[in-house]
């Protein structure tokens, strides 16, 4: 009886941790790591290497899980003062700080282990990838542009995906990484608009809090315009075919839709723009990129 009751809390803690790190939001970054990895495979020997792709997945999920857990741990006092985030697990007590740190460190070990299994360069650069993940949550305390740090952190995904396959640095992957980083930084500008009043009250720094919501929305539009240009550059560098270009048309249309439903004086559809539209962008471009590579000769 005692052993059975002792086992009951564990699933609850695991579920709370998965909610804490919002594991489902991996959909934003994973597709672009896959695009980079599969393109590198196409250029290498035109074969999909499933083992390496699995390790890329483990790396991405492990690092993102670590980053989200550390973010929530560092921000727990700020979250407690914001009505929108006051329900988060570390604020309500559904997850203890000790258990959050345990989950974060396990995720970090998993990330480093998977990087080590890929190649020496991935392992050597893995600690570099961790740095912006830890710095980002502190960013809102010392700069009005924390989204720039977030963008840098997210830009590492495609670069790492390419390195995982080739073991060599690629400026082509950097172009894709910059596109992803600026894209995510741009929609985080939109997301931060909902906390303007609270951020100003408690001293949290952000573009909307410092410069106002209209400036943040226009900044996001500029980011997404630049993102589209970088996607086009990446397509040219990789000799992309019709399906990838179709994907870029879809992405451009999604950006236009996103910025039509979110306006400086109307944030009622912000969550649709943040979660639905941006999730769609990643998946749509990945599907089109995969079809393009398969048509061009990538072998399953």
MOKAVEN-V889594 format. One record per run of one state. SS is the DSSP state (a for helix, b for strand, c for the rest). FROM is the first residue (numbers start at 1). TO is the last residue. If there is no record, write none. Layout:
SS	FROM	TO
SS	FROM	TO
This chain:
c	1	1
a	2	20
c	21	22
a	23	44
c	45	46
b	47	47
c	48	49
a	50	74
c	75	75
a	76	80
c	81	88
a	89	92
c	93	96
a	97	118
c	119	119
a	120	142
c	143	145
a	146	166
c	167	170
a	171	202
c	203	206
a	207	211
c	212	212
a	213	237
c	238	241
a	242	261
c	262	262
b	263	263
c	264	265
b	266	266
c	267	269
a	270	296
c	297	298
b	299	299
c	300	300
